[in-house]
Amino acid sequence: MATSASLILEDVPIISDFYKTVLENLKSSMDIPDNQIFQANSNNSTQKKIDTLIKNRAEIALAIIDLRLRNLKTKKVENGLDSAIYLRRVSPRTKIVVITCIANDYTYSKVFSSCQPEGFIIKDEILNAEYLENALQQLLSGSFFFSMTVLDFLRKQALGQLSLDQTERKILKLMEEGYKMTDIANKLAMSVSVVEKRKLNIFKKLNVNSNEKDTLLKEAHKKFII
């Protein structure tokens, strides 16, 4: 039977110990006594631990990863997303929960597109240990858990995707591939004027106040439409 492990990547010791205490409580309540908990405070130490666990055929059940890390040796700020991406690649079944104080649409988009976490929690929304314990229990039970702020972001993305019809999505995709309006018109068996009208509708639906193609495509990527 493979050894089960949980990872905590957090640079602030008191917060890391708080996460560990919550996981220790879960070990009892969920009857998973063999789960070992490992703490790290940098991308380098985390990735070394991941490699060691995989080499020893341990199952990494859960990983709690903070995005903003201050390396105590170099004094430089690291991005914990690097470890999340690495872990997703080498251990795709691991439940990854990103915990951060950074709350903006760019961060949400970057995290979801890079490592597809099962959990995403904003630190300010962790009211107490019970809140975090409930979140981690849901993750370990096979569900997902996102803070309310993150859920609001996901709703906005879903609305953005649903607002475009199939033809508009095709036009966007062809624009991304570098086709000109005349080429797109030929491919979709439409007149150029109809394609141009459709394109203007896409700008409006995605609330892009610019006529620049690159701006439109950037917004479409941000909303996971293409």
GIFEN-V465061 format. One record per backbone hydrogen bond with DSSP energy under -0.5 kcal/mol. CO is the residue of the C=O (numbers start at 0). NH is the residue of the N-H. E is the energy in kcal/mol with one decimal. If there is no record, write none. Layout:
CO:NH:E  CO:NH:E
//
This chain:
2:58:-3.8  3:35:-2.7  4:60:-2.0  4:61:-1.1  5:37:-2.8  6:63:-3.0  7:9:-0.7  7:39:-2.6  8:65:-2.4  10:12:-0.7  11:14:-0.6  11:15:-2.6  12:16:-2.6  13:17:-1.4  14:18:-2.3  15:19:-2.1  16:20:-2.4  17:21:-2.1  18:22:-2.3  19:23:-2.5  20:24:-2.1  21:25:-1.9  22:26:-1.9  23:27:-1.0  24:28:-2.2  25:29:-2.9  26:31:-2.4  27:30:-0.6  31:34:-1.5  33:35:-0.5  35:5:-3.0  35:37:-0.5  37:7:-2.2  39:9:-2.3  41:45:-1.9  42:46:-2.7  43:47:-1.8  44:48:-1.9  45:49:-2.5  46:50:-2.2  47:51:-2.2  48:52:-2.6  49:53:-2.5  50:54:-2.4  51:55:-1.9  52:57:-3.1  53:56:-1.6  57:59:-0.6  58:4:-2.7  58:60:-1.2  60:94:-2.1  61:6:-2.5  62:64:-0.6  62:96:-2.9  63:8:-3.3  64:98:-2.4  66:68:-0.7  66:79:-3.1  68:70:-0.7  68:77:-3.9  70:74:-2.5  75:70:-3.1  77:68:-2.4  77:79:-0.6  78:81:-1.9  79:82:-0.7  79:83:-1.7  80:84:-2.7  81:85:-2.0  82:86:-2.8  83:87:-2.4  84:88:-1.6  85:89:-2.3  86:90:-2.6  90:93:-2.0  93:95:-0.7  94:62:-2.5  94:96:-0.5  95:97:-0.5  95:117:-1.3  95:118:-2.1  96:64:-2.6  97:120:-3.2  98:66:-0.8  99:122:-2.7  100:102:-0.7  101:103:-0.6  103:107:-2.1  104:108:-2.7  105:109:-2.5  106:110:-2.6  107:111:-2.5  108:112:-2.2  109:113:-1.4  110:114:-2.5  110:115:-0.7  111:115:-0.8  117:144:-2.0  118:97:-2.5  119:146:-2.5  120:99:-2.1  121:124:-2.0  122:125:-1.9  124:126:-1.3  127:131:-1.5  128:132:-2.8  129:133:-2.4  130:134:-2.0  131:135:-2.7  132:136:-2.2  133:137:-2.0  134:138:-1.8  135:139:-2.7  136:140:-1.3  137:142:-2.7  138:141:-1.6  144:119:-1.9  146:150:-2.6  147:151:-2.2  148:152:-1.5  149:153:-2.3  150:154:-2.3  151:155:-2.0  152:156:-2.2  153:157:-2.4  154:158:-2.5  155:159:-2.1  156:160:-2.1  157:161:-2.5  158:162:-1.3  160:163:-1.0  164:168:-1.9  165:169:-2.0  166:170:-2.4  167:171:-2.3  168:172:-2.4  169:173:-2.5  170:174:-2.5  171:175:-2.4  172:176:-1.6  173:178:-2.2  174:177:-1.4  179:183:-2.6  180:184:-2.4  181:185:-1.9  182:186:-2.4  183:187:-2.3  184:189:-2.8  185:188:-0.7  190:194:-2.0  191:195:-2.6  192:196:-2.1  193:197:-2.4  194:198:-2.4  195:199:-2.1  196:200:-1.8  197:201:-1.9  198:202:-2.1  199:203:-2.0  200:204:-2.8  201:205:-2.1  202:207:-2.7  203:206:-1.4  206:208:-0.8  207:209:-0.9  211:215:-1.8  212:216:-2.6  213:217:-2.2  214:218:-1.9  215:219:-2.3  216:220:-2.3  217:221:-2.1  218:222:-1.6  219:224:-2.9  219:225:-0.8  220:223:-1.7
//
